Amino acid sequence: MDESGGTILEIDDKELEIVENILLEKGCHFANDAKEVIRYWKSVDVAACPGSGKTTVLLAKLKLLADRMPLKKGSGVCVLSHTNVAVNEIKTKLSNYADLLMSYPNYVGTIQSFIDQFVTKPYLKQKTDASIQVVEDSVYAQHLYKLLWKDRSQNSPYQKIRYFIKFNVKNGSGQYDNEISYMENLYQKDGALYVSKQKKPLAGADSLSAKQYETAIQELLVSEGLIRYKDAYQYAVESISELSTEYTELFSRRFHYVFIDEYQDCNQMQRDALDKLFNQNECCVFH
């Protein structure tokens, strides 16, 4: 183990030649700087402009790792990108190694799906026994409507938020057809209630409407396991802050080599999660 968490791999010229034959056009070779990166097995931030061949270098490193699998101590490789480009490239250009690279203990997928699977959903499972489902705003609004209007009496715990929604639909100059279409665009930020395309809150965090809305959101999570895509971000932020050291250490042990494509395009939540999950002193992180 070197000081940056990566085991040094010796890559000879013959191996490099085989990789070139698989990934490059006939007669083409990797540039010297690309060869240097391919042979480098410590945590590193690789700066490269679009179209420079960074993805091809990633594939070269994956092929070399595949030749050495299974890795020591049952560890694996983690490949993360913003889209499924990595999955598609492996299937297309490393087809003979695809099943191996995309099976346990390895992981190949999007950054967001990784955070959802290993961070957000385990956190939410502490709050509910229901199966977690991330749904579109339209589907979520229908379930929320059924919950809020289930009890229409004066004693309903959601009387104030129902009035709030009906009032804003009625006075919205026809922008929303009904309560459900309005709720598709309703969301909370720092506890206050907002509706899409309006910068000012419609109800403060301390208002009864906002508090009842928050209660309804939590009830839907607990009873049905439902969250919206827009809520997943906030839950991820919450869960990252509560990750235990014992839990995060498991990732550095399982994934000895971690490749994060286009790390510079990650939002702050994604960076915080990835930096906390992968200790660069324990595993080899390339981004």
Secondary structure, DSSP 8 states (H G I E B T S, - for coil): --TTS-------HHHHHHHHHHHS-TT----HHHHHHHT--S-B-----TTSSHHHHHHHHHHHHHTT-S-GGG-EEEEEESSTHHHHHHHHHSGGGHHHHTSTT-EEEEHHHHHIIIIIHHHHTTT-SS--EEE-HHHHHHHHHHHHTS--STT-TTHHHHHHHHHHHHTSTTS-SSHHHHHHTEEEETTEEEETT--S-SB-TTSHHHHHHHHHHHHHHHHH-EEEHHHHHHHHHHHHHT--HHHHHHHHHHEEEEEETTGGG--HHHHHHHHHH--TTTSEEE-
